[in-house]
Amino acid sequence: MIPVSGFEGRKVAVFGLGASGIATANALAAGGAQPVGWDDSEAARSAARAAGIGLSNLATADWSAFAALILAPGVPLTHPAPHRVVRLAEAAAVPVIGDVELFSRERLRRAPRAPLVAVTGTNGKSTTVALIAHILETSGRDGALGGNFGPAVLSLPPPSPSRTHVLECSSYQIELAPSLAPTVGALLNISPDHIDRHGTFERYVEIKSRLPKAAEHAIVCVDDPRSALIADHVEQAGEEVTRVSVRNPLADGFWLHGETIMHAEAAASEVVADVGGIVSLRGPHNRANAAVATAVALRLGIRPEAVSAGLKSFPGLQHRMEEVGRIGRTILVNDSKATNADAAARALASFNHIYWIVGGRPKSDGIAALDSLFPRVAKAFLIGEAADEFARTMEGRVAYERSGTLEKAFAAAVAAAIEDPAAEPVVLLSPAAASFDQFRNFGERGDRFRQLAAEHGAVMKASP
């Protein structure tokens, strides 16, 4: 735990009592503050009460008594409308911040030179931070992984000059963390997402750009136009930036030559690592993640040979391009974390002869943008609320059937795949939609896929 000492003797409101909210309340109390928690969910309040956190309905509280409101990242700050506790805090001139802001302030107070890596982007964040943390661990460094992926940031060990914190930062967290200033700040990519929470795509881009702009050294994958423009802005401001590309050679930065990560300086390139044959880093998107992780690790002073060894031993993540087993020649891939079209595109681009399980609660962008990848799909199996919408998009382009549930889709997809004469047909769960119509979250959806694989006699792989 990281005790938060900046509010000693004062009351602090904590709204949203999931894992990060409970960790925040405990960290505030450990630092001498008086946290007052609340959540709209009775189940969350019960869990917090069992954890010893004091509760009070913040909708009827005296806001003049509070020094700050610590808002869970899942609670609307501005769009589609500010949550009522946000409006109450703002009316009382109470600052509204998040747990990453508390971490940032505590780092500045305790150990301002403690190394901090923060990673953001629309897709690939979790794989990249897990890969960076894995490289740190295998090279003998003390690392602490958390934030939007893994443990809540305030439950991690405290900042120290000998410990590198590696944080995944969502746009929600960045928006609530004005003091976030990482040693190395990486931006992976930007594509439309979370417009319902930020109002416009332009606003979403601006929030994402804050992280690399605030970093001592920015690392930016420049393969989309908005990220490339952000890299230019960082450089024009006189700050250090390293560019990464998997599409084009670079005269200065990290780029991919086939499956080899190259490092270019003054137009001269040298080989850093080879990611060919690493199953956990399959596909062009994972090569981008690996290139960014490599750039970060080298910036932290890790030797190239240690970086290469870490890449090769990386086990991958559950629910993200996770090969869970095989039935004969058929590979079973759990990509449940792909909750939008851009994320699903990365999986579709990595395979051929795909029997695609797709659907759930649709997002605003649908799957029309995946049209160029449809030829890779042998057949699609549609599930959830998105079935009719996705069927209209696929009509005349992809063979499909409406399966309704994951269970029916899995059985039908496996039956079709084992009849395919291809060397390695793939049953791919990459929903391009949220899970909330049939599951509590994408993790539960992916776990069910794994269970179905076991029930159908797949030769299973161990969980990473």
N, C-alpha and C positions, 0 to 999 in steps of 0.2 A: 504493500500500500504506500501511497505518497501522501503524507499528511499535508493538508492545505492550510497554511498558516496566515494567509492574508486577511482573514476575516475573524481573527481571534476576538472572542467576547461579543460578537454581533450575530444577529439572526440572519439566516440565508434561506430563501425559499428554494426548494428543489421540486420541480414539476416533471413528472414522468419517472416512474419507479420500476423500470426494467433493470437489467444488469448494470447499465451505466449509471442510472439514477441511484441505486442502492450503493454502488461503489463511491459515488460522489458524496452522498450523505455521510458515509463512514469516514471518508477522507477529510471532510469539513470538520466533523466531530473530533477526529484525531488531532486536528490542528487548532482546536480550541473554539471553533465556531459553534453556533446553535442551529443546526439544520432543521427545517420544518418541511416535511414532505407531503406530497399529494399526487394522486393519479385519478383519472376518470374511471379507471377499472377497479372494481371491488377486489378482484383476484390479485391485482398488483398491490393494492393497499394492504391486503392480508399478508402477502409475502413480505412486504416492507415492515409491517408491524411485528411479524415473527422474527425479523432480523434486528429488532430493537430500535427502529427508526421512529422518531416522533412524528405524528401526523396531525394536520389541521387543514380544513377545507380552505384552500387559498382563494376561492371565489368570494369568501366572506371575511377574509383576513384584513387586518390593519396594515396596509402596505407601507405606511410611513415607518414601520419598525424594521423593514428589511434592507439589508445592505446590497443585495443582488438577488436576481432570479437566475437559477441555473436550470436551463431548459434542455430536456432530452431532445436529441436531434430529430426524432420522429414527429415532434409536435410542430404544427405550422407556425412559422414566425411571421410571414407576410402574406402568403397565398395558400389556398384560395381566399383565406381571410385569417388574420391573426387569431390565435386561440385567445379565449377570454382572459386567461392569466397574463398573457403578453400585453393585452390592452390595459389591464389593471396596473401592471408594472410600469408601463410607459406613462400612464397618467400620473403615477406617483414619482416619476423620474428615477425609477429603480433600474440600474443596468441589467440587460438581458444577455447572458453569455452561456457558454457550454462547458463541458468537462475538459475539452482540449484547451480552451482558454485558461482554465485553472491549472492544467499541467504546464502550459507555456509560462504562466506567471511564476509558478513554483520553480521551474527550471531556471528562469532568470534570477530568481532570488537565491537559490541554492548553489547552482553550478552552471553559470551562463555559457561556459565553453563545453559543456557536456554534449557529445555528438548526438544529433537528432536527424534522422532521415524521415521525411514525410512524403507520401506518394498519393497522388490523386489522378483522376481520369474517369471517363465514362465507363470504360471496361478494362479489365485486366489488373485492377488494383490488388485484389487479394492474392493472386498468383505471384505478382511482383514482390509484394512485401514479404510473403512467405519465403520466396526464393532468396531475397536479400538476407533475411534472418537465418536461413539455412546456410548460406555462404559464410555468414559471421560465425555461426556455431561450428561448422566443419573446419574453419580456419583458426579456431581457438579463441575467438573474441567473445566477450560478454555482451550479449544482446538481449533486448526486451521487445517483444512483438505485441502490438495491440492496437486499440483504436476502433475503427469501424469493422475490423476483422480481428478475431481473437479476443483476449480479455479487455475489459474496459480500461481506458488509459490510466485512471487513477488507482487501479488495483495492481499496477505494475510496480517493480522496485523503483526507488527514487533515482532521479538523474545523478550521474557521476561522471567525471572526466574519463573513467575507465569503462563506462558502460554506454553502448549505443542503443538508443531507443529507435525503433522502426514502427512508424504509425501509418496505417491506412486512413486517409481523410476523405470523407464524403463532402459533397457540396454543402450539406446541412451543417456539418461540423466546422467547415471553413468559415461559413457565414457567421457562426457564433464564436469565432476565435480571432479577434483582431490582433492579438499579440503573437500569433503563431509565426515564428521566424526560424525555420529549420536550418541546420548546417547544410544539408543537401535536400533540395525540394524537387521532386520529379513529377512531370506531367506526361501521362501516357498517350492520351487522345481526348478528343472532344466530339461528341455527336449528340443530337437532341435527346434529352432525357429529363425527367423530373420538372417538366414545364409547369405542371399543376402546382408545384411547390415554389417556383421562382417567378412565375408570371410570363416570362418570355425567354426564348433561347439566348438572346443577347445578355440578359441578366445572369443566366446560368453560366455562360462563358466568362463573364466578368468575375463571378465568384470563384470559379475554378482558377482563373489567372492569378488570383491573389497569392496562392501558395508559391509558385515559382518566382514571382516578383519579390516576395519577402525573404527568399532563401539567400544564404550566403553564396551558394553555388546552385544554379538551376540546371537540371537535366531534362530536356524536352524532346519527345519523339515528334518529329516534324512532318509526319506523313499525312496529316490532315491540315487544311488551310488555316484553320483558326489556331491550332497549336503552333504552326509555323510562324504565324503573325505574333503570337505571344512571345516566342523565342526572340524574334526581332525586337520587340518592345523591351524585353529584359536587357538585351545587348545595347540598344540605343540609350538605355538609362545608365550605362556604364557598369552594369553588373555582369558577373561571370555566368556564362551559359555554355553547356555542352549539348550539341544536337545529336540525335539518334535517328536513323532511318533504316527501314527494312526494304524500301522500294528503290532507293537511288543511292549510288556511291556519294560519299561526302569527302570534301577536301580537308575538312576538320571536324572530327567527331567519330561516332561509332556507326558502322553500317554493315549490312549483311552481303556477303558474297556467297550465294547459295545458302549453305547452312553453316558458314563460317563467320564468326563475328570479327570484324576488322576494326582497327583503331587508326584513324588518319590524323596526322599532324603535319602542317606545312605541305600538304598534298602527297605525303609519303605514308603508305598504309602498311600495317603489320598485323599478323594474325594474333588474336587474343584467345579465342576458344572456338571449339567446334561443337555445335548442338545437334548434329546429325545423329539419328538413331536413338535420341533420348525420348522415350515414349511420353514422359510427363511434360515434355515441351514440344509436343507435336503441333504443327500448323504455323502459318506465318504470324499469327497474333502472338503465339507463345515465343516465337523467335524475337519479336519486338520486346516482349516482357523480359526475356533473357538478356537482350542487348542493353536495356535500361538498367537491369539489375547489375550487369557487368560494369557499366559505367559508374554506377553508385559505389560498388565494392572497390573498384580501383581508386576512386576518389577518396575513399576511406583508408587507403593505404594497404589494402589486401593484395598480396602477390598474385600475378596472373595465373600461375600454376594452381594456387589455392582456389581461385575463382573457377577455373576450369573443372577442378575436382568437385567443387560444390554443385556446379551445374549438372554434372554427370550423376551425382548421387541424390538429386532432388526427387522426392517421392511424388510430388504433385498434390493437388487439393481434391478433397471430396466435392462432388457435385459440379466440378468444372473440368470438362474433357476427361473425366475419370473412367478409365477402362476397368469395369468391375468384374469382367469375366468373359468366357467364351463358351459358345455351344457349337461344337465342331469347328468349322471355319469361320463362323459368325462372331464378330466382336460386339460386345455389349458396352455402350458408352453412355455414362450418366453425365449430362450437361445441364442438370436442372437449374443451375445458377443463371443460365441464359434466359433472363426474363424480358429481354427486348430483342428486336430484330438485329440490331448491330452485334449483340453478343452471340446470337444464333448464327450469324453469318460466319463468325470465326470457326465454329465447329463444322458448318457445312463446307467451308473452303478446305478443310483438312482431310476429307474423306471422299470416296466415290462409292457407288452402289449402296446408297443410303436408304434405309427403311426408317423414315423420320416420324417420331412421335412428337406432335406439336399441338399447342393450344393451352388454354387456361383462361384467365381473365385478361382480355386483350388490352394493350396499351394504345395510345393515340396514333402511333406510327404504323401499326399493323405489320404485315409482312411483305408488302408490295416491293420494298427495297431489296428483297432477296431474290427477285426475279432472275437475275443473271446466274444464280447458283442452283436454280431448279433443275437444270439438266443433270446434276449430281444425284438427284433423288429418284430412286427407283419407284417408291411409293410413299405416300404420307398417310398417317393415321391420326385423325383429328380428335382432340379431347376438349372437354370443358366448354365454357361460354363462348369461346372464340371460334367454335367449329364452323358456324354458318359464314361468318366474315372471312375466315381463312379459306373456306371452300370456294367462295366467290373469287378470291384472288388467284387460286390455283386452277380454276376451271379452264380446261383446254391446254394447260401447261404442265400439270403434274397429275399422275394417277393418284387418287386418294379415296379413302373411305372414312365415314364418320363412325368412330369407335365409341365416343362418349366418355369412357373412363380409361384411366391408365391401365387397369388390369386387362380390359378387352383389347386395347391398343397393343400392349406388350405381346399378348398371345398371338394376335394376328400378324404383327410385325415379324416375330420369330419364325412363325410358320412360313411366311413369304420368303424370308431371308435364307432359310436353310435350303430352299429350292433354287436359289440363285447360283449359277455356275461360277461366279466371280471367285477369285482367290480368297478375298476377305470381305464379304458383305458386312455391313454395319447396321445394327439396330441402335439408333441414336435418339435419346431423349434430349431434345434441345427446344424447349417449349416456345420461345419467343413471346412469352406472356407471363403474367404474374400467376401465382399458385393459389390465390385466396378463394377461388370459387370451390375448390375441392380439398385443399390442404391448408394447414396453418401457415406454412412458409415453404420456400423452395427446398430447404433441407429435408423436411418431412416427405416432400414429393420425391426427392432423390433417394431417400432411404427406402421408400416403397419400391422404387425401380430395382434397387439392389435386392430387396426381399424377393421380388418376382423372379429375378435372375436365379436366385438360389432355389426357389420353388420349381423352376423349369430345368434344374439339373446343370446349371452352368458351372464350369470350372472357375472358381472364384479367385479374385486377387484380394490380398489383405488390404484393409483400409490404411491410407497413409497416416 
